[in-house]
Amino acid sequence: MRITLLDTLAPDPNAPTVHDVIAELGDVTTHPLGAERFGPCEGCFECWVAHPGTCKAKDDANRIMRDWASADEVVWRVTPFLGGWSSAAKRALDKCIGLILPFFTTVDGETHHKARYARLPRLGVVAEVDAEVPDVERARFAHLVGRNALNLGAPHPWVAWVRRGAPVAEVRAAVAAARAAPDPGFPAQPPFVEPVSCGVPAGPTPRRVLLVVGSAKTGEQSTSSALGHAVLARLQARGWATAELDLPRVVKLGRPDMSELQEAVANADLVVLAFPVYFDSLPALVTAAFERLRPRFGGPALLPVVQCGFPELAHTVVALELCAAAAARLGFAWAGHLALGGAGPLRDAPLHEARGVAWRQVQALDRAAAELDAGGPVTGATGDLFSTPMMPAGFYRLAGDLGWLAGAFQHGALTALLARPFEPGTESPPG
């Protein structure tokens, strides 16, 4: 059996123990992700429509995808963060969307992507932790790994929890038990449970709102940026002082300093965090920001504004759960949330007036600004209005598939859309 081991924690004294246990299962190719180089995924989709199956970046993404596609099992070694992937893991996982096709399919009525490769490696995780992990975080991470497995077409996902520094026998037993456990299946997504909302803490006038854009898209305004600026403009019109930061500029993956973001957050009464869903959860840049921000007593309120490319709102749930967990950890108040599935049509929709396919979203943005200005959180009714689908799911999938074909045609890659550049026996492209 061929195994690709993606190690986010090496080099460290415990690495040989886990490596030895995994090596007992088969022939192992190891990627010490901390020593490899990854830029943040820009959401450019060129790995789907310009050079199908490969990332344009001159980093280690293509090597990861090559070894993933040729494996029988892919195993991660990671310390989860709040029941989600760490930023060290997520920066690699986000760059692997070339492993799947852009075209949509449905699983139990829910939208996902089609598999690119015939080989569908099993997905496993050795979750290595220093202390006891709350049950809610264990359940969230297991659920997230199951969701990732569903989107990657990976059968029989498993998670083995082990203590940092545990002896080989203990690690071996945990991995064996996890791998032999009954197939959990692919989990359905329950609705997001809203935490207790506190609104915007009272402060000096004018109140201060900070927009943090979590998309790494460059060269054009992202959908997340457009939504975040729509909230910002409405609050500015009500007399709020505004500031904004793009995470790609102030958060460098693999570098600890985030003083500019820390200072900007400390000066805000409300943080509007606008970001897309990547692989069922937070993008690596957003995770890194949450990991490195210092807790503050009486911190600002947090309003996540999250959107995803699948039509069902369920795909935003884990990302919202992680935002709520991060807010609690950092001492932030919770100002409600705005979440939207099937956000593709927003790319061409005006967000300043209630017309076109996004007229409900525009109304919701107006209502949200009024609620925040009155000191309260964004209400559930406003969130429900914002999340109203802009088109039926079936039509969205059809339009999306036609859009991928058009994009590939524009890039001269139409005949290569189904390419399998890392199929075993195929000469892999450089990088």
C-alpha positions in Angstrom: 0.0 0.0 0.0 1.3 3.5 -0.9 0.8 6.1 1.7 1.4 9.9 1.5 2.0 11.4 4.9 1.4 15.1 5.2 3.2 16.2 8.4 2.4 19.7 9.6 4.4 19.2 12.9 7.8 17.9 11.7 10.5 18.4 12.5 10.0 17.7 16.2 11.1 14.9 18.6 7.7 13.1 18.2 7.9 12.8 14.4 9.7 9.5 14.3 7.1 7.8 16.5 4.2 8.7 14.2 6.3 8.1 11.1 7.3 4.6 12.3 3.6 3.6 13.0 2.4 4.9 9.6 5.4 3.1 7.9 4.1 -0.2 9.3 1.1 0.2 7.0 2.9 0.5 3.7 5.4 2.4 1.6 5.4 6.0 2.8 6.2 9.3 1.0 6.5 12.0 3.6 6.0 15.8 3.2 7.2 17.8 6.1 4.9 20.7 5.4 6.6 23.1 7.8 9.7 22.9 5.6 7.8 23.2 2.3 6.6 26.4 0.7 2.9 27.3 0.0 1.4 30.7 -0.9 -2.3 31.1 0.1 -4.8 29.8 -2.4 -6.0 32.8 -4.4 -9.3 31.3 -5.5 -8.3 32.1 -9.1 -9.7 28.7 -10.4 -6.9 28.5 -13.0 -6.3 24.9 -11.8 -9.7 24.2 -13.2 -10.0 26.2 -16.3 -6.5 27.4 -17.4 -4.1 24.5 -16.6 -6.5 21.8 -15.4 -5.3 19.8 -12.4 -2.2 21.9 -11.6 -1.5 25.0 -9.5 0.1 28.0 -11.2 2.2 28.8 -8.1 5.8 27.9 -8.0 5.5 26.2 -4.7 5.0 22.7 -3.4 1.3 22.4 -4.2 1.8 20.3 -7.3 4.1 17.9 -5.5 1.5 17.3 -2.9 -1.2 16.7 -5.5 1.1 14.3 -7.4 1.8 12.2 -4.3 -1.9 12.4 -3.3 -3.1 11.1 -6.7 -0.8 8.2 -6.6 -1.5 7.1 -3.0 -3.8 4.5 -1.6 -4.1 6.4 1.6 -3.3 10.0 2.6 -2.6 10.6 6.2 -2.2 14.0 7.9 -0.3 14.6 11.1 -1.7 17.8 12.7 -2.7 19.5 15.9 -6.3 20.7 15.2 -7.2 24.3 16.1 -10.6 24.8 17.8 -11.9 21.6 16.1 -10.7 22.7 12.7 -7.5 22.4 10.6 -4.5 24.4 11.7 -3.3 27.0 9.4 -0.2 24.9 8.6 -2.4 22.1 7.3 -5.0 24.4 5.7 -2.4 26.3 3.6 -1.6 23.0 1.9 -5.1 21.6 1.7 -6.4 24.8 0.2 -4.0 24.4 -2.7 -5.2 20.9 -3.6 -8.5 21.8 -5.3 -6.9 20.7 -8.6 -7.5 17.1 -7.3 -11.2 17.5 -8.1 -13.1 18.7 -11.2 -15.0 22.0 -11.3 -18.1 20.3 -12.4 -20.9 19.7 -10.0 -22.6 16.6 -8.8 -25.1 15.8 -6.1 -24.7 13.5 -3.1 -28.0 13.0 -1.2 -29.3 16.1 -2.8 -26.3 18.2 -1.8 -23.9 19.8 -4.2 -20.3 18.7 -4.5 -17.6 18.5 -7.1 -16.8 15.5 -9.3 -13.7 13.5 -8.8 -10.8 14.1 -11.3 -8.9 10.8 -10.7 -10.1 7.2 -10.7 -7.9 6.4 -7.7 -9.7 7.8 -4.6 -7.2 7.4 -1.7 -8.6 7.0 1.8 -8.2 10.0 4.1 -6.9 9.7 7.6 -5.6 12.0 10.3 -3.3 11.6 13.3 -4.5 14.4 15.6 -1.7 15.0 18.0 -2.5 17.1 21.0 -0.8 18.4 24.2 -3.9 18.3 26.5 -7.4 17.0 26.6 -9.5 18.3 23.8 -13.2 19.2 24.5 -15.7 16.8 23.1 -17.3 19.5 21.0 -13.9 20.1 19.2 -13.3 16.4 18.7 -16.7 16.0 17.1 -16.3 19.1 15.0 -13.0 18.0 13.6 -14.2 14.5 12.9 -17.2 16.0 11.1 -15.0 18.3 9.1 -12.7 15.5 8.0 -15.7 13.6 6.9 -16.9 16.6 4.9 -13.5 16.9 3.3 -13.5 13.3 2.4 -16.9 13.7 0.8 -15.7 16.6 -1.4 -12.5 14.8 -2.3 -14.1 11.5 -3.0 -12.1 9.8 -0.3 -13.6 6.7 1.2 -13.7 5.6 4.9 -12.2 8.7 6.6 -10.7 8.2 10.1 -9.2 10.4 12.9 -6.9 9.0 15.6 -6.4 11.2 18.6 -3.0 10.8 20.3 -1.1 12.5 23.1 2.0 14.5 22.2 5.0 12.3 23.1 2.9 9.1 23.4 5.0 5.9 23.0 4.9 3.9 19.8 2.5 1.3 21.3 -0.1 3.9 22.2 0.1 5.6 18.8 -0.1 2.3 17.0 -3.2 1.3 19.0 -5.0 4.6 18.4 -4.3 4.5 14.7 -5.3 0.8 14.4 -8.6 1.5 16.3 -9.4 4.5 14.1 -8.7 2.7 10.9 -10.7 -0.3 11.9 -13.7 1.6 13.2 -17.0 1.2 11.3 -17.2 3.5 8.3 -18.8 6.7 9.6 -20.2 7.5 6.2 -20.4 11.1 4.9 -22.0 13.3 7.5 -25.0 15.5 6.8 -24.6 19.1 7.9 -26.8 20.3 10.7 -27.8 24.0 10.8 -25.6 26.5 12.4 -26.5 27.1 16.1 -26.1 30.8 16.8 -24.2 31.7 19.9 -25.5 34.2 22.4 -25.4 37.5 20.5 -24.2 40.6 22.3 -24.2 43.3 19.6 -21.7 46.0 19.4 -20.2 47.1 22.8 -20.8 50.7 23.8 -17.9 53.0 23.0 -17.0 56.5 22.0 -18.6 58.3 19.1 -18.0 57.7 16.2 -18.0 54.0 16.6 -15.3 52.2 14.7 -15.7 49.3 12.2 -12.8 47.3 10.8 -13.3 45.3 7.6 -11.0 42.3 7.4 -11.1 40.6 4.0 -10.0 36.9 4.2 -9.8 36.2 0.5 -6.4 36.0 -1.1 -7.7 36.8 -4.6 -5.5 39.3 -6.4 -6.0 41.4 -9.5 -9.7 41.9 -9.0 -12.2 42.5 -6.3 -13.3 39.3 -4.7 -16.9 38.5 -3.8 -15.9 38.6 -0.1 -14.4 42.0 -0.6 -17.5 43.3 -2.4 -19.8 42.0 0.5 -17.5 43.4 3.2 -17.4 46.8 1.5 -21.1 46.9 1.1 -21.4 46.5 4.9 -18.7 49.1 5.5 -20.3 51.7 3.2 -23.7 51.4 5.0 -22.1 51.9 8.4 -20.0 54.8 7.2 -23.2 56.4 5.9 -24.5 56.2 9.5 -21.5 58.0 10.9 -19.2 55.1 11.7 -15.4 55.6 11.3 -14.1 52.9 9.0 -10.8 51.0 8.4 -10.0 48.0 6.4 -7.3 45.3 6.0 -6.7 42.6 3.5 -5.3 39.5 5.2 -2.9 38.6 2.4 -1.1 41.9 3.2 -0.9 41.6 7.0 -0.8 37.8 7.5 2.1 35.9 6.1 1.7 32.1 6.4 4.6 30.7 8.3 5.5 34.1 9.9 4.3 34.9 13.4 4.2 38.7 13.3 0.7 40.2 13.0 1.2 43.5 14.8 -0.7 45.6 12.2 -3.8 43.4 12.5 -3.5 43.2 16.3 -3.4 47.0 16.6 -6.3 47.5 14.1 -8.5 45.0 15.9 -7.7 46.6 19.3 -8.9 50.0 17.9 -12.2 48.6 16.6 -15.7 48.3 18.1 -16.8 46.0 15.4 -14.8 43.6 13.1 -16.5 42.6 9.9 -14.8 39.5 8.7 -15.6 38.7 5.1 -14.3 35.5 3.6 -15.1 32.5 1.3 -15.4 28.9 2.3 -12.4 26.8 1.3 -12.7 23.1 1.7 -15.7 23.2 4.0 -14.1 25.7 6.5 -12.0 28.8 6.9 -9.3 29.7 4.4 -5.7 29.3 5.7 -5.3 33.1 6.1 -8.3 33.4 8.4 -7.2 30.5 10.5 -3.7 31.9 10.8 -5.2 35.3 12.0 -7.3 33.5 14.6 -4.4 31.5 15.8 -2.1 34.5 16.3 -4.4 37.2 17.6 -4.0 37.7 21.4 -7.1 37.4 23.6 -8.5 40.7 24.9 -11.0 41.3 27.7 -13.8 43.4 26.4 -12.7 43.0 22.8 -14.7 44.2 19.7 -17.8 42.5 18.3 -17.3 40.0 15.4 -19.6 39.8 12.4 -18.6 37.0 10.0 -19.8 37.5 6.4 -19.3 34.2 4.7 -20.1 33.0 1.2 -19.5 29.8 -0.7 -19.7 28.5 -4.2 -22.1 25.7 -3.5 -25.8 26.6 -3.5 -26.7 25.0 -0.1 -26.2 27.1 3.0 -25.1 24.0 4.9 -21.6 24.3 3.4 -20.9 27.5 5.5 -21.8 25.8 8.9 -18.3 24.6 10.0 -16.7 27.9 9.1 -19.3 29.8 11.2 -18.7 27.3 14.1 -15.0 28.0 13.9 -15.6 31.8 13.9 -17.8 31.5 17.0 -15.2 29.4 18.8 -12.5 31.9 17.9 -14.6 34.8 19.1 -15.1 33.1 22.5 -11.4 32.3 22.7 -10.4 35.9 21.9 -12.9 37.6 24.1 -14.9 39.1 21.2 -18.6 39.7 21.4 -20.8 38.0 18.8 -22.7 40.4 16.5 -24.6 37.7 14.6 -23.6 36.6 11.1 -24.4 36.8 7.4 -24.0 33.6 5.4 -24.8 32.8 1.8 -24.6 29.7 -0.4 -24.5 29.9 -4.2 -22.7 33.2 -4.2 -21.6 33.1 -7.8 -24.2 35.5 -9.2 -22.9 38.2 -6.8 -19.9 38.7 -9.0 -22.1 40.7 -11.4 -24.8 42.0 -9.1 -25.0 45.6 -7.7 -25.0 45.7 -3.9 -26.1 49.3 -3.5 -29.7 49.0 -4.6 -32.3 46.3 -4.3 -32.6 45.0 -7.9 -31.5 42.0 -9.9 -31.0 38.5 -8.5 -29.4 39.9 -5.3 -32.3 42.2 -4.3 -32.9 40.2 -1.1 -29.2 40.3 -0.1 -29.2 44.1 -0.6 -32.3 44.5 1.6 -30.6 42.3 4.2 -27.4 44.4 4.1 -29.5 47.5 4.7 -31.3 45.9 7.7 -28.1 44.6 9.1 -26.5 48.0 9.1 -29.5 49.5 10.9 -29.4 46.7 13.5 -25.7 47.2 14.2 -26.1 50.9 14.3 -28.8 50.5 16.9 -26.3 48.6 19.1 -27.8 45.1 18.5 -26.6 42.1 16.7 -27.7 41.1 13.2 -31.0 39.3 13.8 -31.8 35.8 12.7 -34.6 37.2 10.4 -32.0 39.4 8.6 -29.6 36.5 8.3 -32.4 34.4 6.8 -33.2 37.1 4.3 -29.5 37.4 3.3 -29.2 33.6 2.9 -32.2 33.3 0.5 -31.0 31.5 -2.6 -30.7 33.7 -5.6 -31.7 30.9 -8.0 -32.8 27.3 -7.7 -30.0 24.9 -6.9 -30.4 22.8 -10.1 -30.2 25.9 -12.3 -27.2 27.1 -10.3 -25.4 23.9 -11.0 -26.2 24.0 -14.7 -25.1 27.6 -15.0 -21.9 26.8 -13.0 -21.0 23.9 -15.3 -21.5 26.0 -18.4 -19.4 28.8 -16.8 -16.5 26.3 -16.3 -16.7 25.3 -19.9 -16.7 29.0 -21.0 -13.8 29.7 -18.8 -11.8 26.8 -20.2 -12.6 27.9 -23.7 -11.3 31.4 -23.0 -8.1 30.0 -21.7 -7.7 27.5 -24.6 -8.0 24.6 -22.2 -11.3 23.2 -23.2 -9.9 19.8 -24.4 -7.8 19.5 -21.2 -10.6 20.1 -18.7 -10.7 16.4 -17.6 -6.9 16.0 -17.6 -5.2 13.9 -15.0 -1.7 15.3 -14.9 -0.7 13.3 -11.9 -2.1 10.0 -12.9 0.5 7.3 -12.0 2.5 6.5 -15.1 1.9 10.0 -16.5 4.8 12.3 -16.7 4.1 15.0 -14.1 4.4 18.7 -15.0 7.3 20.5 -13.3 6.7 22.1 -9.8 
